[in-house]
Amino acid sequence: MKSVKPLIMVRARHAAISGGYYRTYEILKNGKLEGIDYTIVTDPLSYQNYNQMFPDFGKILGKYKVYYVSYNNRPKIDIPVSYLSKVVMPYHHAFSWATSISRIVQEEDVDLIVGPSEDFRMVLTSYFSGKLCRKPWSVIFTGTNALFQPTQELAPINLINVLRHVNRKESMKGLSLLSKSGFSIELLVLLKIAEKSLMLTVSRSLCREMMFLNPRIKFHVITPGNGVDLEKTNKKAKPTPIYDGIFFSRLVPEKGILDLPKIWKLVVHKFPKAKLAIAGVIEEPSFVKCLQRELSRYNLTKNVEFLGPQKRDSLIDLVMSSKVMVYPSILDTFSLSVLESLACGTPVVAYDVLAIKYNFHKCRGVLRCPVKDTASMAKKVISLLENEDLRVKLSKEAKEYASNFDWKKVVKAEKEAYFKVIEQFKSR
């Protein structure tokens, strides 16, 4: 077995499980068996958060060489607290961390540097690290940034139109002009840096979206890009489901949480006792308050149960106890929520965004609706709730489809992607 020795940066800003954190966990968990000998760079807070999310994380790290680089020990820069300092500090922090990483790279003689997300500081740090020690580097784009969604009439993104692009995003509403300008600068810098190496992604849909923003960025698609723990989902569902529908993802507008009341209002009109469960990571409490106001406005408080963040095993049990997954997201690359629902045998009703179209078009267990058409989504949910035979049939097809997405296959594809990055670096 041909092996590879990457350095990977592991960071977690909170202890609530998201798709990106879960993917990194599974890659590390299975990497050694597939010939990936990671050198891990993390910080004490991230380690603490990962350990809280995944109790066996410390055991997994025991397989690898681990370095802890504290963010609190970085050299300070003498700039007054101002807008200028807020613009400069991310670059300073990234370069400081890259300096520490470059020393580790040289000491461990790693083959390449990997950032497991497209977070701005992660991209900067990966780039600076690669430049300092002259090693291949890349980041894995997982589609968590709403700013990557193209604005069709504003393509490609440049200095003239970037602020207009940023201003149209739902997540930017309510921010000051200075804040939006800061995000605009970060986006321009990230798109330029991404040209400097072969980027990795988990879905072809993101390649197409990013082509509108900057057609010069080159991607390699990891196939399959996401997986599911088939052992945990391979158990019998409860004979009588607790919930008629379930939604689980990050609780942000881009994931469709504010469409849920409009959809479920129509479902309840047909089935007055229909129950919807909502679970997920709370990133901004104001979004949840807005959701709760909408539920009250539509008199849905008795029909919707808000569960908040859930542990992995509890979440699987919830999905297996639900008849339908309601997923009105407009922000995705390769939805782990959809894949896990299918593995649980729970059919999914989703908007027909590129990520759903590219990754699940062959699965009849995913029913697609026109984007933002809440009436169409409610109609498809109702069709599943009133047709038990159809739901059972789609449930079997869903499990069969998801069985192809084992994490071991993902890790093999990950390793091949690393070799592609190294090969591209050597060819320059």
Secondary structure, DSSP 4 states (H G I P E B T S, - for coil): ---B-EEEE---SSSS--HHHHHHHHHHHHHGGGTB--EEEE-HHHHHHHHHH-TTHHHHHTTSEEEE--GGGSPP----SSHHHHHHHHHHHHHHHHHHHHHHHHHHT-SEEEESS--HHHHHHHHHHHHHHT--EEEEE-S--GGGS--TTS-S--TTTHHHHHHTSGGGTT--HHHHHHHHHHHHHHHHHGGGS-EEES-HHHHHHHHHH-TT--EEE-SS---B-HHHH-SPPPSS-SEEEEEES--SGGGTTTTHHHHHHHHHHHSTT--EEEE---S-HHHHHHHHHHHHHTT-TTTEEEEES--HHHHHHHHHTEEEEEE--S--SS-HHHHHHHHTT--EEEE--HHHHHHHTT-TTEEEE-TT-HHHHHHHHHHHHS-HHHHHHHHHHHHHHHTT-BHHHHHHHHHHHHHHHHHHHHH-
